[in-house]
C-alpha cells in the first residue's frame, strides 16, 4: 500500500486557501450612490507548472522514510511514549526530493490583479464586504479563501456623517441668530434653501 502511494504520488488532504484583506477608500458622494471600483488584489495562486504540488513535473512526492508518512515520530522516555513532529518532513508525512523550479516547492506563486467591485450605497466606515472564493487558492482540491474589503471614507470638507445622517455646522452672529437668517445648506445633491427661525 505504501509502495503504491510512492508510485502514484502521495495523496494529501485538501487545504483551504488563506483569506485576503484589502481596503477601498470612498468619497461621501460615492457612499450616497454606491460605486463600481477597480481594486488591486495581491494574493497567491497555484503554480501553473506543478499545479500546486510543489514538485518538478515528472517527479513524485515521496513518503517520508523517517516517520513512514505519519508526520510524527515516537520516542520512549522511561515508561512513557512521547510523540513529536517529524523533523525531516515537518509533519507533512511526505518529502519533495525535486522541488518545482518555478515556485521553489511552495506550490504557490504571487499574483497581483485588478478586479472590479460593486460597492452598495450607504456603507459605513469600517464596513467589511466579503467576496467568496476570491482569496488565495486552495491546495490539493481545497476551497479558495475569501476576499475581505474594508471600507474607508474620506473626510468631506464641509459635511460630516453620523450614521445615515449628514451634518452641517454653521456659525451665526448674535444679530443673525436673534433675527433669523435665510441660508443655503450644502448637500451631496446641491444646495438646499433653509430658513433659521429667530
Buried (B, 14 or more C-beta within 10 A) or exposed (E): EEEEBBEEBBEBEEBBBBBBEBEBEBEBEBBBEEBEBEBEBEBBBBBEBBBBBBBBEEBBBBBBEEBEBBBBBEEEEEEEEEEEEBEEBEBBBBBBEBBBEBBEBBBBBEEEEEEEBEBEEEBEEEBEBEBEEBBBBBBBEBBBBBBBBBBEBEEBEEBEBEEEEBEBEEEEEEEBEEEEBEBEBBEBEEEEEEEBEE
